[in-house]
Amino acid sequence: MQNPRLASRYAKSLLDLAVEQNNLDATLTDMKLLEAICQQNREFAAMLRSPVIKADKKQAILKAVLEGRLSKITDGFITLLVNKGREGNLQEIAGAFVSQYNKLKDIRTVKLTTAAPVSDVVRDAIKAKVANSLNSSAVEMKTAVNPDLIGGFVLEVEDKMFDASIRRDLNDIRSQFLDNIYVSKILAN
C-alpha cells in the first residue's frame, strides 16, 4: 500500500528532529539501512505490512533484527511507527527521508544503466560531467547493468533520460525502415 503523503510527513518530522538534535548523518545511515533491508528481504517487508501479526510481535522482530545498529532517534521513531500502526510504510518513509535529505543538502541523484559493468574510472568521469552540467558539487550515482541495451548507456538525471544505447539506435533504424522513408525518396526521383 503506497501512501506518499504519509511517507513524506513522517520523513519530514524525522528529518526535522534529526536536524534539531544534530544527528542528521546517523539518521540518514539508519534510513538507508532500513530501506535496503526492506528491499532485499521481501519476507521482512511483508511481515511489516501484515495485519495478522500483532504490533508487539513486529516490535520484537524489529528489535531482534536491528538491535545495536540504529541511533537512538531512529530506534524511537520505529517504536512510534509500530505504536501508530504505520510500520507497513517503513520502506516508503525511509525512501522519502533519503529524498528529503538529498534535497536539503542539494545532492542530485542520477542512475547509469549500462550493458556491461563499467570501471570506477568511467563511472567517476560520467559523475563529474553530470555534476558539472548540473552546477552541483554533490552527485549520488546509482548504477545498474542491463544486457538488453547491447552497448552504450542510459543516463537518468532527475526527470530527464539520455538514451545512448545500441538498442535505441537499432529501434530507430527499424522504425525508419518500417516507415519506408527511403522508398519514398527513391520514388520521388
VEXDREN-2710 file (C-alpha; in Angstrom, 1 decimal):
% VEXDREN-2710
k/r/px/py/pz
1/MET/0.0/0.0/0.0
2/GLN/1.7/3.2/-1.1
3/ASN/0.9/6.4/0.6
4/PRO/3.4/9.2/-0.5
5/ARG/1.8/11.9/1.6
6/LEU/2.1/9.8/4.8
7/ALA/5.6/8.9/4.0
8/SER/6.6/12.5/3.3
9/ARG/5.1/13.7/6.5
10/TYR/6.7/11.1/8.7
11/ALA/10.0/11.6/6.9
12/LYS/9.8/15.4/7.3
13/SER/9.2/15.0/11.0
14/LEU/12.1/12.7/11.4
15/LEU/14.4/15.0/9.3
16/ASP/13.4/18.0/11.5
17/LEU/14.1/16.1/14.7
18/ALA/17.4/14.8/13.4
19/VAL/18.5/18.4/12.4
20/GLU/17.3/19.7/15.8
21/GLN/19.3/17.1/17.7
22/ASN/22.3/17.4/15.3
23/ASN/22.1/13.7/14.3
24/LEU/21.3/14.0/10.6
25/ASP/24.1/11.9/9.2
26/ALA/23.5/9.0/11.6
27/THR/19.8/9.1/10.9
28/LEU/20.5/9.1/7.1
29/THR/22.6/6.0/7.5
30/ASP/19.9/4.3/9.5
31/MET/17.2/5.1/6.9
32/LYS/19.4/3.8/4.1
33/LEU/19.9/0.6/6.1
34/LEU/16.2/0.2/6.7
35/GLU/15.4/0.8/3.1
36/ALA/18.0/-1.7/2.0
37/ILE/16.7/-4.4/4.4
38/CYS/13.1/-3.9/3.2
39/GLN/14.2/-4.1/-0.5
40/GLN/16.4/-7.1/-0.1
41/ASN/14.2/-9.2/2.1
42/ARG/10.6/-9.4/0.9
43/GLU/9.5/-11.6/3.8
44/PHE/10.6/-8.9/6.2
45/ALA/8.7/-6.2/4.3
46/ALA/5.6/-8.5/4.1
47/MET/5.8/-9.1/7.8
48/LEU/5.8/-5.3/8.4
49/ARG/2.6/-4.9/6.2
50/SER/0.8/-8.0/7.6
51/PRO/-2.4/-7.2/9.5
52/VAL/-2.3/-10.7/11.1
53/ILE/0.9/-10.2/13.0
54/LYS/0.4/-8.2/16.2
55/ALA/2.3/-5.0/16.9
56/ASP/4.2/-6.4/19.9
57/LYS/5.5/-9.3/17.7
58/LYS/6.6/-6.9/15.0
59/GLN/8.3/-4.7/17.6
60/ALA/10.2/-7.8/18.9
61/ILE/11.2/-8.9/15.4
62/LEU/12.4/-5.3/14.6
63/LYS/14.4/-5.2/17.8
64/ALA/16.0/-8.6/17.1
65/VAL/17.0/-7.6/13.6
66/LEU/18.1/-4.1/14.3
67/GLU/19.4/-4.1/17.9
68/GLY/22.6/-2.1/18.2
69/ARG/22.5/-1.0/14.6
70/LEU/20.4/2.1/14.9
71/SER/20.8/5.5/16.6
72/LYS/18.5/6.4/19.5
73/ILE/16.4/8.8/17.3
74/THR/15.7/6.1/14.7
75/ASP/15.0/3.5/17.3
76/GLY/12.4/5.7/18.9
77/PHE/11.0/6.6/15.6
78/ILE/10.5/2.9/14.7
79/THR/8.8/2.4/18.0
80/LEU/6.5/5.3/17.2
81/LEU/5.6/3.8/13.8
82/VAL/4.7/0.5/15.3
83/ASN/2.6/2.1/18.0
84/LYS/0.7/4.2/15.4
85/GLY/0.3/1.1/13.1
86/ARG/2.4/2.7/10.3
87/GLU/5.3/0.1/10.3
88/GLY/4.0/-1.2/6.9
89/ASN/5.1/2.2/5.4
90/LEU/8.6/1.9/6.8
91/GLN/10.3/1.4/3.4
92/GLU/8.4/4.2/1.8
93/ILE/9.2/6.5/4.8
94/ALA/12.9/5.6/4.6
95/GLY/12.9/6.4/0.9
96/ALA/11.1/9.7/1.4
97/PHE/13.7/10.6/4.2
98/VAL/16.6/10.0/1.8
99/SER/14.9/12.1/-0.9
100/GLN/14.3/15.0/1.6
101/TYR/17.9/14.7/2.9
102/ASN/19.2/15.0/-0.7
103/LYS/17.0/18.0/-1.3
104/LEU/18.2/19.6/1.9
105/LYS/21.9/19.0/1.0
106/ASP/21.4/19.8/-2.7
107/ILE/22.5/16.3/-3.7
108/ARG/21.4/15.2/-7.1
109/THR/20.7/11.5/-7.8
110/VAL/21.5/10.0/-11.2
111/LYS/21.1/6.5/-12.5
112/LEU/23.5/5.0/-15.0
113/THR/22.4/1.8/-16.8
114/THR/25.0/0.1/-19.0
115/ALA/25.1/-3.2/-21.0
116/ALA/28.1/-4.4/-19.0
117/PRO/29.7/-3.2/-15.7
118/VAL/31.8/-0.1/-16.0
119/SER/35.0/0.7/-14.3
120/ASP/35.3/3.1/-11.5
121/VAL/37.3/5.5/-13.7
122/VAL/34.5/5.7/-16.3
123/ARG/31.8/6.0/-13.6
124/ASP/33.7/8.8/-11.9
125/ALA/34.2/10.6/-15.2
126/ILE/30.5/10.4/-16.0
127/LYS/29.7/11.5/-12.5
128/ALA/32.0/14.5/-12.8
129/LYS/30.4/15.5/-16.2
130/VAL/26.9/15.3/-14.7
131/ALA/27.9/17.3/-11.6
132/ASN/29.4/20.0/-13.9
133/SER/26.4/20.2/-16.1
134/LEU/24.0/20.4/-13.2
135/ASN/26.1/23.0/-11.4
136/SER/26.1/20.8/-8.4
137/SER/29.0/19.7/-6.3
138/ALA/27.3/16.6/-4.9
139/VAL/26.0/13.9/-7.2
140/GLU/25.0/10.4/-6.0
141/MET/25.2/7.9/-8.8
142/LYS/23.3/4.6/-8.8
143/THR/24.4/2.0/-11.4
144/ALA/22.7/-0.9/-13.0
145/VAL/23.5/-3.4/-15.7
146/ASN/21.0/-4.3/-18.4
147/PRO/22.4/-6.6/-21.1
148/ASP/19.4/-5.8/-23.3
149/LEU/21.0/-2.4/-24.1
150/ILE/23.6/-4.3/-26.2
151/GLY/26.0/-1.4/-25.8
152/GLY/26.2/2.2/-24.8
153/PHE/24.3/3.5/-21.8
154/VAL/21.2/5.1/-20.4
155/LEU/21.6/8.0/-18.0
156/GLU/18.6/9.2/-15.9
157/VAL/19.1/12.6/-14.4
158/GLU/16.1/13.8/-12.3
159/ASP/13.2/13.8/-14.8
160/LYS/15.4/13.5/-17.9
161/MET/16.6/10.4/-19.7
162/PHE/19.6/10.3/-22.1
163/ASP/19.5/7.1/-24.1
164/ALA/22.8/6.4/-25.9
165/SER/22.3/2.7/-26.2
166/ILE/22.7/0.4/-29.2
167/ARG/19.2/-0.9/-28.6
168/ARG/17.7/2.6/-29.1
169/ASP/19.8/3.0/-32.3
170/LEU/18.5/-0.3/-33.6
171/ASN/14.9/0.6/-32.8
172/ASP/15.3/3.9/-34.6
173/ILE/16.7/2.1/-37.7
174/ARG/13.8/-0.4/-37.5
175/SER/11.2/2.4/-37.4
176/GLN/12.8/4.2/-40.3
177/PHE/12.6/1.1/-42.4
178/LEU/9.1/0.4/-41.3
179/ASP/8.1/4.0/-42.3
180/ASN/9.8/3.4/-45.7
181/ILE/11.4/6.8/-45.8
182/TYR/14.0/5.5/-48.2
183/VAL/11.4/4.1/-50.6
184/SER/9.6/7.4/-50.8
185/LYS/12.8/9.3/-51.7
186/ILE/13.6/6.8/-54.5
187/LEU/10.0/7.1/-55.9
188/ALA/10.2/10.9/-55.8
189/ASN/13.3/11.0/-58.1
END
